[in-house]
Amino acid sequence: MRYYTVKQTYYCPTNYGLYECRLENGKEVCKLIACVVRDSLTTPL
């Protein structure tokens, strides 16, 4: 099962990244797929 989450990261100039995650052998494995601005996620479109 894959899911997406936003985490704070130093790899992005905005300090937040969108990660695609999955569980592998009981461990969470995530990879950064995009940089995001945190404020835009709390504002309705």
Residue pairs with C-beta under 8 A, 6 or more apart in sequence:
1 22
1 23
2 20
2 21
2 22
3 20
3 21
3 22
4 18
4 19
4 20
4 21
4 33
5 18
5 19
5 21
5 30
6 16
6 17
6 18
6 19
6 36
6 38
6 41
7 16
7 17
7 19
7 30
8 15
8 16
8 17
9 15
9 16
9 17
9 32
11 17
11 32
11 35
12 32
12 35
12 36
13 35
14 35
14 36
14 37
14 38
15 38
16 35
16 36
16 37
16 38
17 32
17 33
17 34
17 35
17 36
18 32
18 33
18 34
18 35
18 36
19 30
19 31
19 32
19 33
20 30
20 31
20 33
21 28
21 29
21 30
21 31
22 28
22 29
23 29
